[in-house]
Structure formats: structure tokens, C-alpha cells
Amino acid sequence: MAGSTHSVTNQPPPLLGYDVYGADRALVAAVERHLDPELLDEASGELSALGRAAGSAQLHEWAMQANENPPTLRTHDRYGHRIDEVDFHPAWHRLLGKGVGAGLTAAWARPGGHVRRAAGFVVWTQVEAGNGCPLSMTHAAVPALRADAALAAEWEPRLTSTIYERELRPASRKAGALFGMGMTEKQGGSDVRANTTSARPLAEDGTYVLTGHKWFCSAPMSDAFLVLAQAPEGLTCFLVPRVLEDGTRNPFLLQRLKDKLGNRSNASAEVEFDGTWARRVGEEGRGVATIIGMVTATRLDCVLGSAGLMRAAVAQAAHHCAYREAFGGKLLDKPLMRNVLADLALETEAATTLGLRLAAAYDDGGEQERALLRIAVPAAKYWVTKRCTPVTVEAAECLGGNGYVEESGMPRLVRESPLNSIWEGAGNVQALDVLRALRREPQALNAYLQEVGRARGGDHRLDAAIKDLLTDLADLDGAEARARRLAERFALVLQGALLVRFAPPEVADAFCASRLGGDAGAAFGTLPHTLDLQALVERARPLP
């Protein structure tokens, strides 16, 4: 029984029981903008159903359970036989099953699939980001497998299935399958050409035996993996099934699970290949070219995942401030707090708008759109993922000490926030990839300039930023040392152009003033006071 002095007041109600998708105005607008009107009713219904699930108390309870009970490694069974399995809390399987069932691996199998999936991925990340890893890799494996028509025909229906089957058995006996990835080795890191895992050809054409060590193998409970190894003709891509067709386990020796900063519900392992059977994907010596489709798709998921994390953090901050009172009024009505929230809201809307535009380029599939992705994806991955950590930390600060307490959910968002910047190539890798596209693929720059050019004349600060970018590109001598600055500018100018074209005027005005015009400080909450900050905050509030 509570003491007579214990009366809880001035605390917000839990942000639960609402439609996470429908309450995100920027996300809804992006889906409506990019999706064929004939598909919109069906897609909106699916996304709202997913949004309601994401906003439910039940799923948030599962998310807490999955993170409080991280996966454990079982290398042997009770009799001493090597089994190399990973055990997960039941909540993990429930969440992953719902993600698969919601079509988050099915983009390639239905019209408008990438926009629909991208919106769903943003929503689902807000529940629990760890299960996004296998969802992302399963989705992204499809373009790599298409380098081999027979493999694609065999595996694609399983990967795009909406049925989740957790048991390890031959994939041919499963209605749905998951994919993982193993490229990184301890001596190479992002320099995958330094990989030393060897691939020895077998008598059957296209089959090999692998020997080596992978420093990071993501989602080791998956049914199959794409890995890189050194074949006689050079670095090559391979498909490694977890269970062979006769039901025996493929040698896949899990040495340990990584103890990570965040992403704790998800398993990342070190794995040894010792006589491991593999099937070649693509040509020998063309491993990087084969797997680049998977890498590009997962990089876009890093953008979408970061947009989701930022949205979750900002929604919690705005919700808290709408109820919390201090110094004689609601925090939301205090001019300085309103500035902070508006600045945070601006960042998440720009990230969401950019991520959905790139997803729409996948759905289009034309040459122009593919060229745009070549330069826009690494630029977006560089910039959006780097903005995620300061946004989540600032949003947690809006809750004061409450935001530092695990029960608030904010510490989990903060721990998760750096992941997408590191995964699939950290900042320098992305910046150098932008530079590589500039030097080797002029059509990529042309596609980018046509895209941002559609907004010319809409805002003088955007026009000036485009001009400054062109000046920077006039001389690429010594560009490696300033590659990060170039990547940042590419992302900011593209975000600004999209917001000028599609966002409400107050959003575009604030973005151009602060991100392109330089009329803001280095910290959040330094927007010009003359902007319509209240409109930005109201647009970001997660109203039921």
C-alpha cells in the first residue's frame, strides 16, 4: 500500500495503444506520394495494421523481453555432438514472425513492394530494432542471388515468403527461409578483398568447400548465408546453407557471440568454416560485384532503420513534453523546448522523406533511378545514420532523468543508435563510395543533379547550396580528404530538394534556413526563432 505522501502527479501516460504508422504524418505523406493510387488503399490498410501492432502494449513487452534476455550459444548437445545453435527468447521469435508476416522480406514479390516495405521497416524498427537485421539481410539477398538464375528460382520464393519457420532443417522443406551474411574477417574489416577464407572447387560444377574464419556473421540462426571467399580466380560470392539437403548440418562452427553495445536481442557471431559446402553465386573473381546488390539494399535499410529510431525517440520526447509541466506550464509550450523539439522533428522528417524516395527508386527500376541510387544511397547512409545518435541522445534529454532510466525505453534507443552508421561500411567507406561514383559513373551525378534540379527556384538557400556543391565538384584533386564533407553536402542538398518539393512550407523553410543557409547552431534547439516552430512540433506529435 502506498504511503500517504506518495501521490504520483505530473507524469505522462504511456505512449501506447495508437497507430505508429498513421500518427507519422511525414511517413504517410511519403507513401501516398510514391505509391500507385491503385495500391494505396490496400497498402495503407496493411501499414495501419502494422502500426497498431507496433503501438500495442503487448509488442512493447515482447521487445523488452527480447532485449533483457539476449541470445545464448549452444555449441554442443548433452552427448557432446557439435550442434552450433543459438537460443532466443520466445519474444524474439514472436517479433521476427510478425515482421516476416507483415511482408518485410517480400518487397521483390509485389508491386510497389519497396515503398510499402520501407514504410513498414520504419514502423517496425520503432518496436525492436534487433530483429531488423535478419529481415534486412533476407530482403537484400534477393538481388545478389539473381546473378544465378537457377539459385534465384530456388531461393527467392522462400525469402519473399510471409511464413516464418524457426526450425533448422533443409530449406527445401520449409515454406519460408531467412538469410544471413558473412563478409568481414578480422584481418580485413571493411577491406573485404583482404579476406583469406579459401574456396576449393569440387567435382560438381559450381560447388566448393570453404575453409576460413568470419569475424562477424550476422543472424547465425538463418537458413543460409552469403559469404565471400578466395576461389582460384579470386574473391567470389558463395551461398552457404546451414543444413544440407540430406538433413546433415553443414560445418558451421560458431566460436562465440559478440557482446555488443546495443542490438542485444540479435545474435552476431564468429564462425569457422572447416570443410563447409558452398554453392558459387555469380562468376569466380566477381564476388564484390555479385554481392554489391545486397550491400546496397542493406545500406538503404540502415537509412530506414535510423529514420525509425529517430522517429521513435522524437515521438517519445514530444509526447512527454505535451504532458509534463514545469515552471508554470507545459514543457511543449516553453519556447526553448519547442525549439529543441522542432529541430529534432525536422531531422527525422528529412530522413524519412529521403529514405522513402530511395525506396521508390527501387520500385521504378529504370536506368535513371538506378544511377541515382548509386550515389544517393551511400550519401544518405553516411549522413542519416550519423544524425541518429545525436537525435536520440537529445530526445532522451527532453525526458530529463526519466530518459536515463531503462523503463523509459530511451536508453535502448541510444544504445542502438550508432549501429547503422557502423554496419555495412562505416562513414569513411560511404564517403569514399560517393567519391568513387563521381569518378567512375558520370550518369550517377547526372541523375542526382536532375533530381535536385526539380526543386530549383523553390528556395534561394537551396539554389545557393546546389551552386556551392557544383563548385566543390569542379575540382576533385585531393578530394579524398574532403570526401566526408562532399557526402554530407550530397545528402543535405537532396533532403532539402525533396522537402522543398513535397513538405509543408514551414518544414522546408526551417530545413533550408538551418541545414543549408547556416542559420542555426551546432546543437539542436538553435533554429531561428522567426520560424513556425509550433507547426513543426505539432506535425511531429504522435497523436492517436
Buried (B, 14 or more C-beta within 10 A) or exposed (E): EEEEEEEEEEEBEEBEEBBBBBBBBBBBBBBEBBBEEEBBEEBBEBBBEBBBBBBBEEBBEBBBBBBEBBBEBEEEEEEEEEEBBBEBBEBBBBBBBBBBBBBBBBBBBBEBBBBBBBBBBBBBBBBBBBBBBBBBBBBBBBBBBBBBEEBBEBBBEBBBBBEBBEEBEBBEEBEBBBBBBBBBBEEBBBEBEEBEBBBEBEEEEBBBBBBBBBBBBBBBBBBBBBBBBBBEEEBBBBBBBBBEEEEEBBBBBBBEBBEBEBBBBBBBBBBBBEEBBBBBBBBBBBBBBBBBBBBBBBBBBBBBBBBBBBBBBBBBBBBBBBBBEEEEEEBBBBEEBBBBBBBBBBBBBBBBBBBBBBBBBBBBEEEEBBBBBBBBBBBBBBBBBBBBBBBBBBBBBBBEEBBEEEEBBBBBBBBBBBBBBBBBBBBBBBBBBBBBBBEEBEBBBBBBBEBBEEBEEBBEBBBEBBEEBEEBBEEBEEBEEBBBEBBBBBBBBBBBBBBBBBBBEBBBBBBBBBBBBEBBEEEBBBBBEEBBBBBBBBBBBBEE
